[in-house]
Amino acid sequence: MKSNNDNLIIFGKNPVKEALKTQNLKSIYVSGRSFDDEIVSLAEREGVEIHTVQDGDLKNLSKSDNHQGVVGILKPFNYSSLEEIILKSKKRAHPLILMLDEINDPQNFGAILRSCDAFGVDGVIVKKTNQVPITSTVMKTSAGAANFVKVARVSNLGQAILELKKNGYWIVSADGSGQTDYTSLKYDFPTVLIIGNEGSGISPLILSRSDYIVRIPMLGSVNSLNASVATGVLLAHIRTS
């Protein structure tokens, strides 16, 4: 039993439970040695196929020893459109959208989606190219949050920014080149927060289309934060300021 498509596999009890609750699974494989009654009951209720296999089969499917006795086969991820995210966000008193400029680490992406769910982000916008898509690693790292956060893939971030500006959004890029401390803004406007690539940051074109460029002051010896950590810091401040 083998699987070569990382986009279809998720494993571990909590990620599988969350995917079942949001009806995102086609089938599950459970260990005949350590049967999880709650997961099986959820799968039966949702009409998800259930296969009982050996632990070795689960290891082959998940490519991990940490499958916890269950592997799920995901349905293709249902990406949203930019228009859907804008429409959803307009229903909020303080709309907040996150844009990612070429995040390539699936664990970073998953952790970012977890923060987005925690802080009530209305949607995430990513590029169709040079950006990690929603994979099983992203789903697992997000601890199920990817099931609840709307993600739109666009061909051109610059064009997406222009569309967002037409709809009343202000663009705030987080970059080390910024002269504005992130805590100095009130964020009392419809906000698009932009986080850049893990290595090169935000592209010059995107920076040029930003209304504000903010930075997180660094007090230690290291002059930057991991992209997912920086996102969490900024989202927490925006939502509580």
Contacts in CASP RR format, 6 or more apart in sequence:
PFRMAT RR
TARGET T0000
AUTHOR 0000-0000-0000
METHOD contacts of the structure
MODEL  1
MKSNNDNLIIFGKNPVKEALKTQNLKSIYVSGRSFDDEIVSLAEREGVEI
HTVQDGDLKNLSKSDNHQGVVGILKPFNYSSLEEIILKSKKRAHPLILML
DEINDPQNFGAILRSCDAFGVDGVIVKKTNQVPITSTVMKTSAGAANFVK
VARVSNLGQAILELKKNGYWIVSADGSGQTDYTSLKYDFPTVLIIGNEGS
GISPLILSRSDYIVRIPMLGSVNSLNASVATGVLLAHIRTS
1 53 0 8 1.000
1 57 0 8 1.000
1 60 0 8 1.000
1 61 0 8 1.000
2 60 0 8 1.000
2 61 0 8 1.000
3 9 0 8 1.000
3 60 0 8 1.000
3 61 0 8 1.000
6 135 0 8 1.000
6 136 0 8 1.000
6 137 0 8 1.000
7 74 0 8 1.000
7 76 0 8 1.000
7 77 0 8 1.000
7 133 0 8 1.000
7 134 0 8 1.000
7 135 0 8 1.000
7 136 0 8 1.000
8 73 0 8 1.000
8 74 0 8 1.000
8 136 0 8 1.000
9 61 0 8 1.000
9 62 0 8 1.000
9 71 0 8 1.000
9 72 0 8 1.000
9 73 0 8 1.000
9 74 0 8 1.000
9 136 0 8 1.000
10 16 0 8 1.000
10 19 0 8 1.000
10 25 0 8 1.000
10 71 0 8 1.000
10 72 0 8 1.000
10 74 0 8 1.000
10 136 0 8 1.000
10 139 0 8 1.000
10 140 0 8 1.000
11 58 0 8 1.000
11 61 0 8 1.000
11 62 0 8 1.000
11 64 0 8 1.000
11 66 0 8 1.000
11 67 0 8 1.000
11 68 0 8 1.000
11 69 0 8 1.000
11 70 0 8 1.000
11 71 0 8 1.000
11 72 0 8 1.000
11 136 0 8 1.000
11 140 0 8 1.000
12 66 0 8 1.000
12 67 0 8 1.000
12 68 0 8 1.000
12 69 0 8 1.000
12 70 0 8 1.000
12 71 0 8 1.000
12 140 0 8 1.000
13 36 0 8 1.000
13 39 0 8 1.000
13 68 0 8 1.000
13 69 0 8 1.000
13 70 0 8 1.000
14 143 0 8 1.000
14 144 0 8 1.000
15 139 0 8 1.000
15 140 0 8 1.000
15 143 0 8 1.000
15 144 0 8 1.000
16 25 0 8 1.000
16 28 0 8 1.000
16 39 0 8 1.000
16 70 0 8 1.000
16 71 0 8 1.000
16 72 0 8 1.000
17 38 0 8 1.000
17 39 0 8 1.000
17 42 0 8 1.000
18 143 0 8 1.000
18 144 0 8 1.000
18 147 0 8 1.000
19 25 0 8 1.000
19 72 0 8 1.000
19 74 0 8 1.000
19 139 0 8 1.000
19 144 0 8 1.000
19 147 0 8 1.000
20 28 0 8 1.000
20 39 0 8 1.000
20 42 0 8 1.000
20 43 0 8 1.000
20 46 0 8 1.000
20 48 0 8 1.000
21 42 0 8 1.000
21 147 0 8 1.000
22 147 0 8 1.000
22 148 0 8 1.000
23 46 0 8 1.000
24 74 0 8 1.000
24 75 0 8 1.000
24 147 0 8 1.000
25 43 0 8 1.000
25 46 0 8 1.000
25 48 0 8 1.000
25 72 0 8 1.000
25 73 0 8 1.000
25 74 0 8 1.000
25 75 0 8 1.000
26 48 0 8 1.000
26 49 0 8 1.000
26 73 0 8 1.000
26 74 0 8 1.000
26 75 0 8 1.000
27 48 0 8 1.000
27 49 0 8 1.000
27 50 0 8 1.000
27 51 0 8 1.000
27 72 0 8 1.000
27 73 0 8 1.000
28 39 0 8 1.000
28 43 0 8 1.000
28 48 0 8 1.000
28 49 0 8 1.000
28 50 0 8 1.000
28 51 0 8 1.000
28 70 0 8 1.000
28 71 0 8 1.000
28 72 0 8 1.000
28 73 0 8 1.000
29 51 0 8 1.000
29 52 0 8 1.000
29 53 0 8 1.000
29 57 0 8 1.000
29 58 0 8 1.000
29 61 0 8 1.000
29 70 0 8 1.000
29 71 0 8 1.000
29 72 0 8 1.000
29 73 0 8 1.000
30 36 0 8 1.000
30 39 0 8 1.000
30 40 0 8 1.000
30 50 0 8 1.000
30 51 0 8 1.000
30 52 0 8 1.000
30 53 0 8 1.000
30 69 0 8 1.000
30 70 0 8 1.000
31 52 0 8 1.000
31 53 0 8 1.000
31 54 0 8 1.000
31 55 0 8 1.000
31 58 0 8 1.000
31 69 0 8 1.000
31 70 0 8 1.000
32 52 0 8 1.000
32 53 0 8 1.000
32 54 0 8 1.000
33 54 0 8 1.000
33 55 0 8 1.000
34 69 0 8 1.000
35 52 0 8 1.000
36 69 0 8 1.000
36 70 0 8 1.000
39 70 0 8 1.000
40 50 0 8 1.000
42 48 0 8 1.000
43 49 0 8 1.000
43 50 0 8 1.000
44 50 0 8 1.000
55 69 0 8 1.000
58 67 0 8 1.000
58 69 0 8 1.000
58 70 0 8 1.000
58 71 0 8 1.000
59 65 0 8 1.000
59 67 0 8 1.000
61 67 0 8 1.000
61 71 0 8 1.000
62 71 0 8 1.000
74 136 0 8 1.000
74 139 0 8 1.000
77 133 0 8 1.000
77 134 0 8 1.000
77 146 0 8 1.000
77 151 0 8 1.000
79 134 0 8 1.000
79 151 0 8 1.000
79 152 0 8 1.000
79 153 0 8 1.000
80 123 0 8 1.000
80 150 0 8 1.000
80 151 0 8 1.000
80 152 0 8 1.000
81 152 0 8 1.000
82 125 0 8 1.000
82 152 0 8 1.000
82 154 0 8 1.000
82 160 0 8 1.000
82 163 0 8 1.000
82 164 0 8 1.000
84 150 0 8 1.000
84 152 0 8 1.000
85 97 0 8 1.000
85 122 0 8 1.000
85 123 0 8 1.000
85 125 0 8 1.000
85 150 0 8 1.000
85 152 0 8 1.000
86 97 0 8 1.000
86 163 0 8 1.000
86 164 0 8 1.000
86 167 0 8 1.000
88 122 0 8 1.000
88 123 0 8 1.000
88 150 0 8 1.000
89 95 0 8 1.000
89 96 0 8 1.000
89 97 0 8 1.000
89 122 0 8 1.000
89 123 0 8 1.000
89 190 0 8 1.000
90 167 0 8 1.000
92 122 0 8 1.000
94 187 0 8 1.000
94 188 0 8 1.000
94 190 0 8 1.000
94 191 0 8 1.000
95 122 0 8 1.000
95 169 0 8 1.000
95 190 0 8 1.000
95 191 0 8 1.000
96 119 0 8 1.000
96 120 0 8 1.000
96 121 0 8 1.000
96 122 0 8 1.000
96 190 0 8 1.000
96 191 0 8 1.000
96 193 0 8 1.000
96 235 0 8 1.000
96 238 0 8 1.000
96 239 0 8 1.000
97 121 0 8 1.000
97 122 0 8 1.000
97 123 0 8 1.000
97 124 0 8 1.000
97 125 0 8 1.000
97 164 0 8 1.000
97 169 0 8 1.000
97 191 0 8 1.000
97 192 0 8 1.000
97 193 0 8 1.000
98 112 0 8 1.000
98 116 0 8 1.000
98 121 0 8 1.000
98 123 0 8 1.000
98 124 0 8 1.000
98 125 0 8 1.000
98 192 0 8 1.000
98 193 0 8 1.000
98 194 0 8 1.000
98 195 0 8 1.000
98 231 0 8 1.000
98 235 0 8 1.000
99 124 0 8 1.000
99 125 0 8 1.000
99 126 0 8 1.000
99 157 0 8 1.000
99 160 0 8 1.000
99 161 0 8 1.000
99 192 0 8 1.000
99 193 0 8 1.000
99 194 0 8 1.000
99 195 0 8 1.000
100 109 0 8 1.000
100 112 0 8 1.000
100 124 0 8 1.000
100 125 0 8 1.000
100 126 0 8 1.000
100 127 0 8 1.000
100 131 0 8 1.000
100 194 0 8 1.000
100 195 0 8 1.000
100 196 0 8 1.000
101 127 0 8 1.000
101 157 0 8 1.000
101 194 0 8 1.000
101 195 0 8 1.000
101 196 0 8 1.000
101 197 0 8 1.000
101 201 0 8 1.000
101 202 0 8 1.000
101 203 0 8 1.000
101 206 0 8 1.000
102 127 0 8 1.000
102 130 0 8 1.000
102 131 0 8 1.000
102 196 0 8 1.000
102 197 0 8 1.000
102 200 0 8 1.000
102 203 0 8 1.000
103 109 0 8 1.000
103 112 0 8 1.000
103 126 0 8 1.000
103 131 0 8 1.000
103 132 0 8 1.000
103 195 0 8 1.000
103 196 0 8 1.000
103 197 0 8 1.000
103 198 0 8 1.000
103 227 0 8 1.000
104 130 0 8 1.000
104 131 0 8 1.000
104 132 0 8 1.000
104 197 0 8 1.000
104 198 0 8 1.000
105 132 0 8 1.000
105 198 0 8 1.000
105 227 0 8 1.000
106 132 0 8 1.000
106 135 0 8 1.000
106 137 0 8 1.000
106 138 0 8 1.000
106 141 0 8 1.000
107 137 0 8 1.000
107 138 0 8 1.000
107 141 0 8 1.000
107 228 0 8 1.000
108 198 0 8 1.000
108 226 0 8 1.000
108 227 0 8 1.000
108 228 0 8 1.000
109 132 0 8 1.000
109 134 0 8 1.000
109 138 0 8 1.000
109 141 0 8 1.000
109 142 0 8 1.000
109 228 0 8 1.000
110 137 0 8 1.000
110 138 0 8 1.000
110 139 0 8 1.000
110 141 0 8 1.000
110 142 0 8 1.000
110 145 0 8 1.000
110 146 0 8 1.000
110 228 0 8 1.000
111 141 0 8 1.000
111 142 0 8 1.000
111 228 0 8 1.000
111 231 0 8 1.000
112 124 0 8 1.000
112 195 0 8 1.000
112 227 0 8 1.000
112 228 0 8 1.000
112 231 0 8 1.000
112 232 0 8 1.000
113 124 0 8 1.000
113 138 0 8 1.000
113 142 0 8 1.000
113 145 0 8 1.000
113 146 0 8 1.000
113 149 0 8 1.000
113 151 0 8 1.000
114 141 0 8 1.000
114 142 0 8 1.000
114 143 0 8 1.000
114 144 0 8 1.000
114 145 0 8 1.000
115 121 0 8 1.000
115 228 0 8 1.000
115 231 0 8 1.000
115 232 0 8 1.000
115 235 0 8 1.000
115 236 0 8 1.000
116 123 0 8 1.000
116 124 0 8 1.000
116 145 0 8 1.000
116 149 0 8 1.000
116 231 0 8 1.000
116 235 0 8 1.000
117 142 0 8 1.000
117 145 0 8 1.000
117 148 0 8 1.000
117 149 0 8 1.000
118 145 0 8 1.000
118 235 0 8 1.000
119 232 0 8 1.000
119 235 0 8 1.000
119 236 0 8 1.000
119 238 0 8 1.000
119 239 0 8 1.000
120 239 0 8 1.000
121 149 0 8 1.000
121 235 0 8 1.000
122 150 0 8 1.000
123 149 0 8 1.000
123 150 0 8 1.000
123 151 0 8 1.000
123 152 0 8 1.000
124 149 0 8 1.000
124 150 0 8 1.000
124 151 0 8 1.000
124 152 0 8 1.000
125 151 0 8 1.000
125 152 0 8 1.000
125 154 0 8 1.000
125 157 0 8 1.000
125 160 0 8 1.000
125 192 0 8 1.000
126 151 0 8 1.000
126 152 0 8 1.000
126 153 0 8 1.000
126 154 0 8 1.000
127 153 0 8 1.000
127 154 0 8 1.000
127 155 0 8 1.000
127 156 0 8 1.000
127 157 0 8 1.000
128 153 0 8 1.000
128 154 0 8 1.000
128 155 0 8 1.000
131 153 0 8 1.000
132 138 0 8 1.000
133 153 0 8 1.000
134 146 0 8 1.000
134 151 0 8 1.000
138 146 0 8 1.000
139 146 0 8 1.000
139 147 0 8 1.000
142 149 0 8 1.000
154 160 0 8 1.000
157 206 0 8 1.000
158 205 0 8 1.000
158 206 0 8 1.000
158 209 0 8 1.000
161 171 0 8 1.000
161 192 0 8 1.000
161 206 0 8 1.000
161 209 0 8 1.000
162 209 0 8 1.000
164 171 0 8 1.000
164 192 0 8 1.000
165 171 0 8 1.000
167 190 0 8 1.000
168 189 0 8 1.000
168 190 0 8 1.000
169 189 0 8 1.000
169 190 0 8 1.000
169 191 0 8 1.000
169 192 0 8 1.000
170 189 0 8 1.000
170 190 0 8 1.000
170 191 0 8 1.000
170 192 0 8 1.000
170 211 0 8 1.000
170 212 0 8 1.000
171 192 0 8 1.000
171 194 0 8 1.000
171 209 0 8 1.000
171 210 0 8 1.000
171 211 0 8 1.000
171 212 0 8 1.000
172 185 0 8 1.000
172 187 0 8 1.000
172 191 0 8 1.000
172 192 0 8 1.000
172 193 0 8 1.000
172 194 0 8 1.000
172 210 0 8 1.000
172 211 0 8 1.000
172 212 0 8 1.000
172 213 0 8 1.000
172 214 0 8 1.000
173 193 0 8 1.000
173 194 0 8 1.000
173 202 0 8 1.000
173 206 0 8 1.000
173 207 0 8 1.000
173 210 0 8 1.000
173 212 0 8 1.000
173 213 0 8 1.000
173 214 0 8 1.000
174 182 0 8 1.000
174 193 0 8 1.000
174 194 0 8 1.000
174 195 0 8 1.000
174 196 0 8 1.000
174 202 0 8 1.000
174 213 0 8 1.000
174 214 0 8 1.000
174 215 0 8 1.000
174 216 0 8 1.000
174 230 0 8 1.000
174 234 0 8 1.000
175 196 0 8 1.000
175 201 0 8 1.000
175 202 0 8 1.000
175 207 0 8 1.000
175 213 0 8 1.000
175 214 0 8 1.000
175 215 0 8 1.000
176 215 0 8 1.000
176 224 0 8 1.000
177 207 0 8 1.000
177 213 0 8 1.000
177 215 0 8 1.000
178 213 0 8 1.000
178 214 0 8 1.000
178 215 0 8 1.000
179 213 0 8 1.000
179 215 0 8 1.000
180 212 0 8 1.000
180 213 0 8 1.000
180 214 0 8 1.000
180 215 0 8 1.000
181 214 0 8 1.000
181 215 0 8 1.000
181 217 0 8 1.000
182 214 0 8 1.000
182 215 0 8 1.000
182 216 0 8 1.000
182 233 0 8 1.000
182 234 0 8 1.000
182 237 0 8 1.000
183 237 0 8 1.000
183 241 0 8 1.000
184 214 0 8 1.000
185 212 0 8 1.000
185 214 0 8 1.000
185 241 0 8 1.000
186 241 0 8 1.000
187 237 0 8 1.000
187 238 0 8 1.000
187 241 0 8 1.000
191 238 0 8 1.000
193 231 0 8 1.000
193 234 0 8 1.000
193 235 0 8 1.000
193 238 0 8 1.000
194 202 0 8 1.000
194 206 0 8 1.000
194 210 0 8 1.000
195 202 0 8 1.000
195 227 0 8 1.000
195 230 0 8 1.000
195 231 0 8 1.000
195 234 0 8 1.000
196 202 0 8 1.000
196 227 0 8 1.000
197 227 0 8 1.000
198 226 0 8 1.000
198 227 0 8 1.000
207 213 0 8 1.000
214 234 0 8 1.000
216 225 0 8 1.000
216 230 0 8 1.000
216 233 0 8 1.000
216 234 0 8 1.000
218 224 0 8 1.000
218 225 0 8 1.000
224 230 0 8 1.000
225 233 0 8 1.000
END
